[in-house]
Amino acid sequence: MQKIILLLIVLTSSHVLFSQTENIPERITQKGFAKIDFLSIKMPPPEDIGSTFNEPNMGFTGIHYNLFLNESFYTGVGLYGSIAGIRGGFFTLGVNAGLKKYFSEKLYIDTGFHFGGGGGAGAADGGGAFILPHVNLGYQFKNFSLNGGWSYVNFFDGGRIKGHQLNIALEIPLDFEYASYKSAEDEMELQNFENTNWDVKPKRNSLMVHFNNLKVLSEANATTGEVLKGKTIKLAGFEFTSYLNDNWFTFLKVDGAYDGIRAGYMDVLLGGGYHLSMNKNRTNILAKLGFGGGGGGGVDTKGGFLFYPDLSIEQQLFKDIYVSVNKGYLLTPNKDFYTSTFGVGIKYYIERNGIKTDNTSFKKGKFKGFEVIVKQDMYLNAKRMETPTEHMHQISLQINLDLNKNLYVAAQTSFANFGNAGAYGEGLVGLGIKSNPLFNNSTSLFTQLIGGAAGGGNISTGQGLIIKPSLGVDYELSKTLNLRAAAGYVKAKGGDLSSPFINLGLKYNISFLKLQ
């Protein structure tokens, strides 16, 4: 009789345990890696561009993130910018694809291809479209790898920048965990995740949308002859932070000018910092140091390399939302371009993909939808400041974070790749609304309104502020991929750009577990 009772207890316990875990979404690991590479590009000879000046090479550096599709093939996105030479403000965006094959425990060959668009700083970039294939030999260390080899660049849509060069790269494994997008907005008590593969320490990130003012302190004028000293360049952008532990973090910051100077200025900064909390974690002080590239809009940053020391103070508004005020400097190494910075932003903290934490305020876990979209836009008859009007095409990267099942926030960056506007770029943020799935859960409709900074490429955007409303449709191709199409209108404040547009792209959608 005792054996029967014991057996019933075991069976009942197993059933209860199974019923608690059967509805827990599967925790999937996606293999990937971050990459920083550098190449020195030989610029066109003077006779090719009607100049008498023999231009130095452009130091071109990129930041990439790639996903492994299997053990060897990978794909992803990358952003390049000038950090040496005379083309500060030259930026591009593109997509990567490649094959990494090990032929020993440590040695591997990496062959890949990058296609993108962009330009700027008066360079001979044509429409902006370019290719950048490479063949590299690499060595795997314990926590990172180094590789280098041959590469070729060609701005083929009417541009004059092309040639062979060596490249070097640093790669860091950067995997992430996720659940199916269909789990988005599912919410459960934390105890339901115990003894599952979600029962690990969470990772911390933050997202911030901000406005930043650059007060110009240096004597150098704009490349147009305009006096910049004393002027304030108004920027809008976003910042993504990833924490290494409770205090140390890394960040990526992207800003574009929308007022104060001619449209076209942009900077992209990568760096790290230290986070100090006080007042029961309601107040934070952050010290940051960043490096990167910037320029455009007539601002002469020489090769484009910038330093960014900064001090921020944050105050909690709600549980995960803080208001941030920052003060710092943004400058070139020799202070040819030297500014004092002051900004304000709204920051959203995320503790994700784990439940083991000392913070007893977390009671539940909720899966939040996250989307990455790569698309191709076409602006119909995009107005120019000087050259004849024609269609303008651009490659675009958009990131969406779901607020609930129907509302999301969006951040987008885009760069021209066809249509004789290679220096044109955008940095936009906004909100979107999407329908519940239709037609056997395969299709959804959406509308969004985004706006922000845009300029360059002779496109008439005034001082750089644009808005872009649109309507579109998503069609499911697989659990993580959707086909996405949209149409809308773009309007510049203070400029003549006022055009309908269409776009087509792919959307990668997943969800992550956020502590509540």
Stockholm file with secondary structure:
# STOCKHOLM 1.0

chainA/1-516         MQKIILLLIVLTSSHVLFSQTENIPERITQKGFAKIDFLSIKMPPPEDIGSTFNEPNMGFTGIHYNLFLNESFYTGVGLYGSIAGIRGGFFTLGVNAGLKKYFSEKLYIDTGFHFGGGGGAGAADGGGAFILPHVNLGYQFKNFSLNGGWSYVNFFDGGRIKGHQLNIALEIPLDFEYASYKSAEDEMELQNFENTNWDVKPKRNSLMVHFNNLKVLSEANATTGEVLKGKTIKLAGFEFTSYLNDNWFTFLKVDGAYDGIRAGYMDVLLGGGYHLSMNKNRTNILAKLGFGGGGGGGVDTKGGFLFYPDLSIEQQLFKDIYVSVNKGYLLTPNKDFYTSTFGVGIKYYIERNGIKTDNTSFKKGKFKGFEVIVKQDMYLNAKRMETPTEHMHQISLQINLDLNKNLYVAAQTSFANFGNAGAYGEGLVGLGIKSNPLFNNSTSLFTQLIGGAAGGGNISTGQGLIIKPSLGVDYELSKTLNLRAAAGYVKAKGGDLSSPFINLGLKYNISFLKLQ
#=GR chainA/1-516 SS CHHHHHHHHHHHHHHHHHHHHTTSCCCEEECEEEEEEEEEECCCCHHHHTCSSCCCCEEEEEEEEEEESSSSEEEEEEEEEEEESSCTTCEEEEEEEEEEEESSSSEEEEEEEEEEEEECTTCSCTTSCEECCEEEEEEECSSCEEEEEEEEEECTTTCCCEEEEEEEEEEEECCEEEBCGGGTTCEEEGGGGTTSTTCSCCEEEEEEEEEEEEEECSCCCCTTSCCCTTCEEEEEEEEEEEESSSSEEEEEEEEEEEESSSTTCEEEEEEEEEEEEETTTTEEEEEEEEEEEEEBTTBCCTTCEEEEEEEEEEEESSSSEEEEEEEEEEECTTSSSEEEEEEEEEEEEEEESCCCCSCTTCCEEEEEEEEEEEEEEEEEEECBSSSCCEEEEEEEEEEEEESSSSEEEEEEEEEEEESSCTTCEEEEEEEEEECCCBTTTTEEEEEEEEEEEEECTTBCCTTSEEEEEEEEEEEESSSSEEEEEEEEEEEETTSSCEEEEEEEEEEEEEEEEEEC
#=GC SS_cons         CHHHHHHHHHHHHHHHHHHHHTTSCCCEEECEEEEEEEEEECCCCHHHHTCSSCCCCEEEEEEEEEEESSSSEEEEEEEEEEEESSCTTCEEEEEEEEEEEESSSSEEEEEEEEEEEEECTTCSCTTSCEECCEEEEEEECSSCEEEEEEEEEECTTTCCCEEEEEEEEEEEECCEEEBCGGGTTCEEEGGGGTTSTTCSCCEEEEEEEEEEEEEECSCCCCTTSCCCTTCEEEEEEEEEEEESSSSEEEEEEEEEEEESSSTTCEEEEEEEEEEEEETTTTEEEEEEEEEEEEEBTTBCCTTCEEEEEEEEEEEESSSSEEEEEEEEEEECTTSSSEEEEEEEEEEEEEEESCCCCSCTTCCEEEEEEEEEEEEEEEEEEECBSSSCCEEEEEEEEEEEEESSSSEEEEEEEEEEEESSCTTCEEEEEEEEEECCCBTTTTEEEEEEEEEEEEECTTBCCTTSEEEEEEEEEEEESSSSEEEEEEEEEEEETTSSCEEEEEEEEEEEEEEEEEEC
//
